[in-house]
Structures are given as structure tokens and as C-alpha cells.
Amino acid sequence: MNDNPPRKLDHIEADVKSHIVCSNLNRVCILHLLKDSPEKEMQAEKMAYRLGLSHRTVLYHLDILHDYELVEVRKFRKRGNKLMRSVWGLRKGNHLSKVFSRISRQFDTCELDTLVSKNAIHQ
């Protein structure tokens, strides 16, 4: 017989989100970079440059983080007749503390700082 009380669905959802985020170093680095950025936001192009990734790769991971309600689009820019997602930021609430707690347990902060600042000197 199980002596543990059933876990609330919210906690299970938070565990799944944090596991999926932490299963990919690019997503972890994006969240770490946003967390340490002013206003907890940054342009996707600058994230790509800072991380040494392609713009397309960063957008791919931002879309996944957006699907899990961890980030949001903060600003759009117009390109011709289209609105393009420009500035992304951390979304308030929605399990961010659980995700960052897992990140701090799984990854060394100094290593993450090095990864997200690989191109910071040249900005």
C-alpha cells in the first residue's frame, strides 16, 4: 500500500515542464540568459549571438518554452506586412521557480554563465 498522499496535478505538471526544459542544454541556457537579463527579456537575435546558436535554433527552443508557458513574446517588430516576434521574456509564475530550482540542482551556475557569455565580449 502507498503511504504517500497523491500529488496534485499542478506539481506533476511542474515536474514534467522542468524535466523537459532540463533535458536540453540550449533551453536551459536560454532561460538562464533571460533570468540574468535586464527586465528578464532579450531579442532572439541577441540570444542566438550570445549562445553561439542560429537564430532558427533559438526560435525553435523559445517556441517549446512558450508552449510550456515559461516564456512570452514581449515585443514585435514589423517586417513588411508581417509582425515578427522580436523580444522574448520570462513569463511570470507558471512553474518558473520549480524549473529554476531543477536547473540549479542539475547544472553548475559557473558553467552556465560561461556558456551564455561566450560571445558577450563582442557585443
C-alpha positions as CSV (number, residue, x, y, z in Angstrom):
1,M,0.0,0.0,0.0
2,N,1.2,3.5,-0.8
3,D,1.7,5.7,2.2
4,N,2.4,8.8,0.2
5,P,-0.5,11.2,-0.4
6,P,-1.5,11.7,-4.1
7,R,0.4,14.5,-5.7
8,K,-1.6,17.4,-7.0
9,L,-1.8,17.7,-10.8
10,D,-0.1,21.1,-10.6
11,H,3.0,19.6,-9.1
12,I,3.1,16.8,-11.6
13,E,2.8,19.4,-14.4
14,A,5.6,21.4,-12.9
15,D,7.8,18.3,-12.7
16,V,7.1,17.5,-16.4
17,K,7.9,21.0,-17.5
18,S,11.1,21.2,-15.5
19,H,12.2,17.8,-16.8
20,I,11.6,18.7,-20.5
21,V,13.4,22.0,-20.1
22,C,16.4,20.5,-18.4
23,S,16.6,17.7,-21.0
24,N,18.2,20.2,-23.4
25,L,21.1,22.4,-22.7
26,N,20.0,25.0,-25.2
27,R,16.7,25.6,-23.4
28,V,18.5,25.7,-20.1
29,C,20.9,28.3,-21.4
30,I,18.1,30.4,-22.9
31,L,16.3,30.5,-19.5
32,H,19.5,31.3,-17.7
33,L,20.3,34.1,-20.1
34,L,16.8,35.6,-19.8
35,K,16.9,35.3,-16.0
36,D,20.1,37.3,-15.8
37,S,19.0,39.9,-18.4
38,P,17.6,43.4,-17.6
39,E,13.8,43.2,-17.4
40,K,14.2,39.4,-17.8
41,E,13.9,39.8,-21.6
42,M,16.1,39.9,-24.7
43,Q,15.9,39.9,-28.5
44,A,16.0,36.5,-30.1
45,E,18.9,37.6,-32.3
46,K,21.0,38.7,-29.4
47,M,20.2,35.4,-27.6
48,A,21.4,33.5,-30.7
49,Y,24.6,35.5,-30.8
50,R,25.3,35.2,-27.1
51,L,24.8,31.4,-27.2
52,G,26.6,30.8,-30.5
53,L,23.4,29.3,-32.0
54,S,21.5,30.0,-35.1
55,H,18.5,32.3,-34.9
56,R,16.3,29.5,-36.1
57,T,17.5,27.2,-33.3
58,V,16.8,29.8,-30.6
59,L,13.3,30.3,-32.0
60,Y,12.7,26.6,-32.1
61,H,13.6,26.3,-28.4
62,L,11.7,29.5,-27.5
63,D,8.6,28.0,-29.1
64,I,8.9,24.9,-26.9
65,L,9.4,27.1,-23.8
66,H,6.4,29.2,-24.9
67,D,4.3,26.0,-25.3
68,Y,5.1,25.2,-21.7
69,E,4.1,28.8,-20.7
70,L,7.6,29.6,-19.4
71,V,8.4,32.5,-21.8
72,E,6.3,35.0,-23.7
73,V,6.8,37.4,-26.6
74,R,7.2,40.9,-25.2
75,K,7.7,42.9,-28.4
76,F,7.0,42.5,-32.1
77,R,8.7,44.3,-34.9
78,K,7.2,44.9,-38.3
79,R,8.9,43.5,-41.4
80,G,7.0,44.4,-44.5
81,N,3.4,43.5,-43.7
82,K,4.3,40.9,-41.1
83,L,4.7,41.2,-37.4
84,M,7.8,39.3,-36.3
85,R,8.5,38.1,-32.7
86,S,11.4,40.2,-31.6
87,V,11.8,40.4,-27.8
88,W,11.1,37.4,-25.6
89,G,10.9,37.4,-21.8
90,L,10.3,35.1,-18.8
91,R,6.6,34.6,-18.1
92,K,5.6,35.4,-14.5
93,G,4.5,32.4,-12.4
94,N,3.7,29.2,-14.2
95,H,6.3,26.9,-12.5
96,L,9.4,29.1,-13.2
97,S,10.6,28.7,-9.7
98,K,10.4,24.9,-9.9
99,V,12.2,24.9,-13.3
100,F,15.0,27.2,-12.0
101,S,15.3,25.0,-8.9
102,R,15.8,21.9,-11.0
103,I,18.3,23.8,-13.2
104,S,20.3,24.8,-10.2
105,R,20.4,21.2,-9.0
106,Q,21.4,19.7,-12.4
107,F,23.7,22.4,-13.8
108,D,26.7,24.3,-12.4
109,T,26.0,28.0,-12.4
110,C,29.5,29.0,-13.4
111,E,29.3,26.6,-16.4
112,L,26.0,28.2,-17.5
113,D,27.4,31.7,-17.0
114,T,30.3,30.7,-19.3
115,L,28.0,29.2,-21.9
116,V,25.7,32.3,-22.1
117,S,28.5,34.8,-22.2
118,K,30.6,33.0,-24.9
119,N,30.1,36.0,-27.2
120,A,29.2,38.7,-24.7
121,I,32.5,40.5,-25.0
122,H,31.9,41.3,-28.7
123,Q,28.5,42.9,-28.3
